[in-house]
Amino acid sequence: MKFLKTALVRGLIGQVGGTILGMGIVCAVRLIFGMQPIWKPEPAWALGGLVGAITFMIGTGVLSDWFKWMRGISTPDHPHEESSGWLRYFNISVDHKVIGIQYGVTSMLIFLIAGLFALIFRTELLTPAEYILGPSATEALDFFNSMVSLHGMLMIAGILLGVGAMSNYLVPLLIGASDMAFPRLNAFAYWINVPGAVLVLSSLFLGGVDAGWTAYPPLSSQLTKLGFQTFFLGVYLVGLSSITGGINVIVTTLRMRAKGMSMFKMPIFVWAAFATALIQFTATQLIGLSFQLVMFQRLFGMNFFNAAEGGNPVLYQHLFWFYSHPAVYVFILPGLGIISELLPVFSRKPLFGYKWIAMSSLGIALIGFFVWAHHMFTSGMNEYLRVPFMYTTLLVAVPTGVKFFSWVGTMWQGKLSFSTPMLFVLGSITIFLLGGISGPPNGTVATDLYLHDTYWVVGHFHATMFGGYVFPFFAAIYYWYPKFTGRMYNEALGKIHFWLMFPGFYVQSLSQMWVGLLGMRRRIGDYDPAMGLETGHLLITVAGYVIGFSVLLALFNLLRSLRMGAKAADNPWRSRSPEFQLPSPVPQHNYADHPFEVIGEPYDYGLSGSIYAKFGGGPSAPASAHHPKGAAPAPAGD
């Protein structure tokens, strides 16, 4: 079968072989130096996982061009022969559109696994003092803890991959580039995620991860759970992908824009992706460092966080949250960019306050670096730090509020239409508003001391993620689906998806906040029946199943429409954006035959005679290029 010869299969075989090789190296070294016992699982799995990741990358062939370059052998700009049909997505490609879809599909697969883990531990919480995840309370709660930890980290990894999907697919198309600045690095950034995800999942079979997704020491530094080694290493690799992907977006945005496209004439999503990439490039190292230090403490006895030996466990929290709070904006800035990108299209009005929205993305990215310690008000850190971090936390609401006012101003007196993408955009706005309103109590010292580590925080975080990422992600999929497939999705199924997920989420998040106010601690697998939490947990769990079903329905719709969907028009949304002036699906080299020059504003919907881009007439120039003087006019009916 051709599938068995794909890069994915070769890579997975290489990872298995490399893992065994790495373990063998550890055993050989211990034997040579007379160390007993010869087999020691902790270092064997650590080196085995690292070598396995390297051999995965070698097996796929994603490093081949660099190996040739080191030997002085020249390689063509597009060295990998594109496979036909669906096989191309299981092989190495340097086409940003293929890589974007690879990111997106992998993201959805990880979401499904992480969502399954959530439903498993939610089912355990339906009834107090009864255990269904194991024969005893200890085993059931141990498995529960691993499910909670892996759900959290896999969801974060899935979101990072989804951000990569949107940035990789959209940024070159929106700025008129033929590809990303570094196509080979782009392929590397995607494929390194695969062994990373495999390592994170393998931790479940190596004793699990029972310290929560934050992996705080001393729990994570104890040697009782072998799964922490592969967990840390897997997250490290996903972080490496985030850094390299961020570099690519930054350089592509600064150096590859179309003629006439100044920074303030870029589509607004590019601003969001650019701000996101700045965070990825500058902050991701910190979570890698924090996890690396715990690995070294476990492997070599370097007591960085062992208070009994002079270490400081609070230092870990500073390192971890210096990345992990800006990472929240890595998750939501692209989603907020999607909202701002789609609202003018479905409101048929110019985007209100374009420059303010662009600058607000950079403002959020900047202020996000000064708020991390609001996660640590109860940690025992120096008390004089609390008030400054409280003020910076509240300050981040200012650039976020700029976006809300802009969205309202854009919709005001607009000619709104309510296709599925617009429904998800409107849902995003209301849910993200819930996340914003529920945030200040966590950032204010007096209230956070009560609410910290309760389900109130869980409800707030889910509102932020669903409103800032999940709903915009689905809006983007539905909006650009005809562009990357050439087919239309089923509109009725898309709306059913929305009307299941939207109320389902509100029930889930509000119920989480409710049980949190009643005293339910997060990451706890049992609770006192006298607390009266059963109704709240029942609502959360049922809502979780409804959301899960809606996602499965969306996947059915998207997969079914690949073959059975109606053929899409080149510009079904009457968009001014340059990619919608191209044929559907987009040609391999984007604008090679359709060069354009920006001569107007990107969001002047409803303004008669307004022109954003002037296309040159190539061999297969888009229809809009045949307008008199070669200009693409504002769509009719505005």
Residue, then its C-alpha position, 0 to 999 in steps of 0.5 A: m500500500k502507498f500509505l505504508k510508504t508515507a513519511l508518517v509511517r516511516g517516521l513512526i517506525g523510525q521513532v520506535g527504533g530510535t527509542i529502543l536505540g536510546m534505551g540501549i545506549v543508556c544500558a550500555v553506558r551503565l554497563i561500561f561504568g559498572m553502574q547497577p542496575i543496568w536497566k534504569p527506567e527513568p534515564a532509559w525512557a528520557l534518552g529513548g524518547l529524545v533519540g526516538a524524536i530525532t529518528f522520527m524526523i530523519g525517517t520522515g525525510v524532513l531533515s534530508d535537505w539540510f543534511k545535503w546542504m551540510r555536505g555541499i549538495s544543492t537542493p531545489d526550492h521545492p525539493h519534495e515531489e507532491s503526492s497526489g490526493w490525500l496522500r500528500y497530507f501524510n508526506i513531506s510538503v513545503d506548500h504552506k497550504v498543505i502544511g496548514i491543513q496538516y496542522g489543522v487535522t492534527s489539531m482536531l485529532i488531538f482535540l478529540i482525544a483530549g475531549l474524550f479524556a474530559l468526558i471520562f473524568r467528568t463521568e467520574l465526577l457525576t456522583p460523590a464517593e463512588y468510583i468508576l475509573g478503578p477497582s479502588a478509590t486510590e486507583a480510580l483517583d490516580f487515573f482521574n488525575s492523569m486524565v485531568s493532566l493530559h486533557g489540559m496539556l493536550m488541549i493546549a497542544g491542540i490549540l497551538l497546532g490550530v494556531g499554526a493551522m490558521s497562521n500557516y494557511l492564511v498569512p501568505l494568502l492574505i499578504g500576497a506571498s507565494d509561501m512562507a519565508f522558510p518553507r523547509l523550516n515550516a515543514f520541520a515545525y509541523w512534523i516535530n509535533v508528531p513525536g511530541a504528541v506521541l510522547v505526551l500520550s505515551s505518558l499515560f502508559l508509563g504510570g500517568v501524570d498526576a500533578g495537573w497540566t501545570a506539573y508543579p514540583p514537588l509532585s512532578s519531581q518525585l520519582t514515582k511516575l515514570g510518565f513525567q519524562t515523556f510528558f515533559l519531553g513531548v511538551y518540549l518538542v511542541g514548544l520547539s515547533s511553536i518557536t520555529g513557527g513564530i519565526n516564520v510568521i514574523v519574517t513572512t509578515l515583514r518581508m513578503r507583503a504584496k506591492g503597495m501593502s503597508m503594515f496598515k493595509m494588511p488584513i487584520f488577521v495578519w496583525a493578530a498572527f504577527a503579535t502571536a508570533l512575537i509571543q511564541f518567539t520570545a516566551t516559549q523558551l520559559i516553559g521549555l526551561s521549567f520542564q527541562l529543570v524538573m527533568f534534570q532534577r529527576l535524572f541527575g539530582m539537581n535540586f532546583f526546586n527541592a526546598a530541603e536542599g536549598g531549591n525554591p519550588v516557587l521559582y518553577q511557578h515564575l518560570f512556568w507562568f512567565y510563558s503560560h500566561p502570555a500563552v493564553y494570548v497565543f491562543i486567543l489573539p488569532g481567534l480575535g483576529i478571525i472575529s475582526e476579519l469576518l465581521p466586516v464581511f457579514s456586516r457589509k461595513p468597514l471595520f471600525g477603528y482598524k488601526w486601533i484594533a491592529m495596535s490593540s493586538l500588539g498591546i495585549a501581547l506586550i502587557g501579557f508579559f507583565v501579568w503572570a504572577h496573578h496565578m501566584f497570589t496564593s503561592g507564598m511569593n512576596e506580598y509586595l508583588r501582589v498589587p503591581f501584578m493586580y494592576t497590570t492584570l486589570l490593565v490588559a482589559v483596555p486593549t481587549g476592550v478596544k476590540f469589543f467596541s470596534w466589533v460593536g461599531t462594525m455591526w452597528q447599522g450594518k446589513l448583517s447576514f447570519s451564515t454559519p461563520m457569522l453565527f460562530v463569530l457572534g457566539s465568540i464575542t458573547i462567550f469571550l465577554l463572559g470570560g472577560i467579565s469573570g476574569p477580574p475576580n481572579g486578578t484582584v487579590a482579595t477575591d482571588l484568595y477565595l476563588h483560586d484553584t476552584y471551579w470558578v477558575v475552570g469556568h473562566f478559563h473555558a469561557t476565555m478559550f471557547g470564546g477566544y479560540v474554539f468558536p473563532f476556529f470553527a468560524a474560520i474553518y467554515y469561512w475558508y472551507p470553500k477556498f481550500t476544498g473547492r466545495m461548500y459545506n452543508e449549511a443546515l448541519g453547520k447551524i445545528h453544530f452551532w446551536l448545539m455547541f453554543p447553549g451547551f457551552y453556556v450551561q457548562s461554563l456557568s455551572q463550573m463557576w457555580v460549583g466553584l463558588l460553592g467551594m468545589r476545588r479543581r483537579i479533585g476527583d471526589y467531593d462531600p455529598a453534603m456540599g450539594l454539588e451533584t446538580g452542578h456536576l450533572l449539568i457540566t457533564v451533560a453539557g460536555y457530552v452535547i459539545g462533544f456530539s456537536v464537534l462530531l457532527a461538524l466533522f461529519n459535515l466537513l468530511r462528507s462535504l469533501r465529496m458530496g458538497a456543492k461546488a463552491a464559487d470562487n468568492p461565495w462571501r463577496s469578500r474583498s480579501p485577495e485570496f477570494q479573488l483566486p480560483s477555488p481551491v487556491p493554485q499551488h503557488n498562490y499568486a504566481d499567475h495573479p500578482f496584485e498591487v494594493i491601492g486601497e483599504p482592506y475593509d471598505y465594504g459598502l463604499s461605492g467604487s472602493i478598490y483594495a487590490k489591482f490584479g495583473g492579468g496572468p494566464s489564468a487571472p481571476a475574474s475580478a482582474h478583468h474589471p476595467k483598468g484591472a481593478a477588483p471593485a467592491p462586491a455588488g450588493d453592498 
